């Protein structure tokens, strides 16, 4: 019987070494998630300010060429999922169409 086997239900493994590595990786994932949320909120606020400034100066609510640039940037970097992510990001900044 191995002394290295201990129940680790939250990691999905009973191997203590693997569970420790998983917990460490999950801590980093949680840090990344927090940073992404903070950046998402900052980006949305800036995008809303851009739109408000543009409309207040007599411009259009949207600049479709800019949205296409963003969609293409995310699609190129991340594939089809990037397109979906970009659509969500754009909606967070400008609201639903």
N, C-alpha and C positions, 0 to 999 in steps of 0.2 A: 504494500500500500504506500502510495506516494504521499509525502508530507506537503507537497506543493499544490495539492488539490483542495481548494476551499470554495464553498459556494459564493459566487459573485453574480447574483441575479440581475443587477442593474447593467452589467456589461455583456451578458449573454454567454459568458464562459465560466467554467469552474477553475481554470488555470490561473493561479494567483499572479504569475508574471505577466501573462497576457492581459489580465484584468487591470493590472497597474498601468501597463502601456496604453490600454484603451482609455482609462481615466485621464491620463496625461494628454492624449490626443483630443479627448472631448473637452478638456479645459481650454485648449487652444481654439477649438471650434467655437466654444462659447465666447471667447474673446473676439474672434473674427465676426461672429454674429452681432455682437454689441457694436463693433466698429461699423459694420454694414448698416445697421439700423440708424446709427448716428449720422452717417454719410447720406443715407436715403433721406432723412428728415432735413438735413442741410440743403441737399440738392433740390428737394421739393420746394422749400422756402425760397431759394434763389430763383428757381424757375417761375414761381408765382410772382416774385418781384419783377422779373424781366417782363412777364406778360402784362402786369399792371402798368409798368413804365411805358411799354409800347402802346397800349391802348390809351393811356392818359396823354400821350403825345400825338394821337391821331392815327396810330398804326393799327394793324390788324391784330386780332386776338391770337392767331397762330401764324407761324411761318413754316409752311409745309416742307420747304426745302431743308430747313434745319432739322425737322423731325425725321426726314428721310436719311439725312447724314447720320443721325444718332442710331436709327434702326440698322443701317448698313454697318456701322462701326461694331455694334453688338453682335450682329449676325456673322460678320467676318471673324470676330474673336471667339464666339461661343456657339456658332451654328444655329439651328432652329430654336433651341432654348434661348439663345441670346435675343432673338427677335421677340419672343414672348416676354422676356425680362425687360427689354427696352420699352415695349408697349405699356407695361405696368409702371415703369419709371416715368414715362411721358405723362401718363394719366395722373400720377401722383402730383406732378407739377402744374398741369394745366386743367385738370378736371376731365370728366368724361366728355366726349364729343356729342 
